[in-house]
């Protein structure tokens, strides 16, 4: 199917270059704008994520590319129509972040591996010692699963509470972190945290349709917020 999609794309370009009829040009443009998913993508988009909730998994995504060599480790906690809430685990077997992810970006899920066995063992030790979530970030977090639109809820809460969030977009290869300063039905405007100067500087506006992951809460942002608050007091 991907080969067919490529064929249609280049055929559309050829027709645009050679066809003078305006109606056919418009038709080819519409065809070119249509996203032709591969059969594998359609299967994963319709994957029943509910069967994987509350268990440690390797989550492979096609957020930016089709590279399936890397994955996120964690648990699916809640599922909505278009999104799911993913609790990621750190390299120390502790809570890392609570993420809102687009369901259609799921490429593959693994439930059994030596890696999972090792980290489940580490998580169990941390939970017994009350060290899995040492800063009680999950305890004090809103239950985003109660909202029909978890993404809009995260952005609204972050804006009103002046909280740092991180997100991944279709335009950015790297995770971006900042504060929400404006929000509409179509876009979100953020003031980005500059890791070279440790300050909030650049302002960008992102179409909501381009947002594929949002870190609603994370241990890193907890530390960054504490740093910014301390800098304000010291300044």
Number of C-alpha atoms within 10 A of each C-alpha: 11 12 9 10 16 13 12 16 18 12 14 19 16 12 15 18 10 9 12 10 10 10 10 14 18 12 13 20 16 11 14 18 10 11 8 17 13 13 11 12 17 13 14 17 18 11 16 11 16 12 9 15 16 14 13 22 23 21 21 20 22 14 20 15 9 10 12 12 6 10 15 16 23 26 20 24 18 20 22 15 10 14 22 24 26 24 24 24 20 16 11 12 23 22 24 22 23 25 26 26 26 21 22 19 18 20 21 16 17 14 12 11 10 8 11 17 13 11 20 17 11 16 21 15 15 18 14 9 10 11 16 21 16 14 12 13 17 16 9 8 11 15 12 21 17 12 13 14 14 26 25 17 18 21 21 18 14 19 20 11 11 14 18 24 26 21 19 20 20 16 10 12 11 11 12 17 22 26 21 25 18 15 17 11 8 9 15 20 19 24 19 20 21 14 10 6 8 12 16 16 13 11 14 13 14 16 14 17 10 13 21 20 23 25 26 26 24 21 18 13 19 15 11 19 14 11 14 14 12 11 12 9 8 7 6
